[in-house]
Amino acid sequence: MKAITCEVILSGLRTKSDNSLGISFSTPELKPDEVLAFVELRNINLKMLLQPMAGDAVELKEIKTELDEKTPGQRMRAVIFLLWKQENEAIDFEVFYRAKMNGLIEHLKLKLNPA
């Protein structure tokens, strides 16, 4: 597998419900083997550097996050949401969520040694 360097124009940004972005780029006209290099990289995790072509050197802003990996809090909320769908959608999810979280907190507090 090969890495690619190519001039592109950032042509579209879409915000997603999980606060991630969908980003579209436009390339110059490509030869068939160059198109194939992009196709081979489709649907895999990549590292990307975006650097303006014009102007002086710019400061590098590094964003360190795991792609497709939720935080433990996000995972807990998602599991509680599924439990709500399964058990009782009659009550508001936020009420259900807070009740479940308070129950988990109280359960964990009972495991603490008295100070």
N, C-alpha and C positions, 0 to 999 in steps of 0.2 A: 504494500500500500504506500502511496506517495502523499507527501504534504503539498499543498497548493499555495502559491502566492499569485495574486491577481488584483488588478485595479478594479474597484467596484464602486457603485453609487448606492448608498443606503436609500432605498426607494419607498419603504413602508414600515411602519411600526404599529403593532396592535397590542394593547394591554389585555391580559387575560385575568380571569377571576382569581387565580392563585398568585397574583402580582408578578408573574413572569411576563415576558414579551415574546411576541411572534415578530420576527424581523425578516424583511424582504430586501434582497440585493439585486441589482442589475449589473451584468457583466458586459464587457465589450463583445463583439462578435467572436465566437470561439471556433477553433478547428475541432473536428470530430474526436480526436484523442484528448483534447482539453475538456470537452464536454464529458467524456467518459471518466476522466479523473474526478470531476464533481459527482457524477452518478455513483461512483464507487464509495464515496464518503457519505452518501445519504443514509439517514436514520442511525447514525452512530454518534457517540459523544465526541465532540471536537473541541479544540482550544482555538480561540480566535483573537487576533490582534487587529484592531481598527486604528489606523493612523492616517491623519489628513495628509494629502499629497502636497498641498500648498503651505507655505509659511515655514516658520522656524520649527525646531524640535519642540515637541510638546511633552508635558509631564504624563507619565504612565499612570493610569487609574486601573488598579487590578481589582477585579471582583472575584472573590473566592466563595463559591457556593457549590454544593453538589447538585448536579442536574438530576431531576426526577427523584430527589430524596427529600422527604418532609422532615421537619423538626419533630422531636418527640411530642411536643405540645400539639402540633398539627395532626400527627398520627392519632393521638388520644381523642382529639375532637372528632376526627373522621370515624373512629370506632364508636364513639358515643352517638354520633349521628345515625350510623347503621343500626345501633341498638334501638334508638328512638323510632326509626322507620319500622323495625321489627316488632316493637312492643306497644307503642302508644303514640300515634301521631295526633291524638285528640288534644293533647296539651301542647303549648308552644315549645318549640325546640330549645330556645334560650332558657326557659324555666327548667326543662328536663336536663339540659346540659349542666346548669349550675347545681341542681340537686345531685346529679351523679358525681360531679367534681367535688362538691362538699362531702359527699359520702366517702369518696376515695381519700380525701384529705383527713377526715376524721379517722378512718381506718389506719392510715399511716401514722397519725399522731399517737394512736394507742400503742404502737410498736416502739415508740421512743422511751428511753430510760428517763425516769423522773429526775429532774434537776435538783 
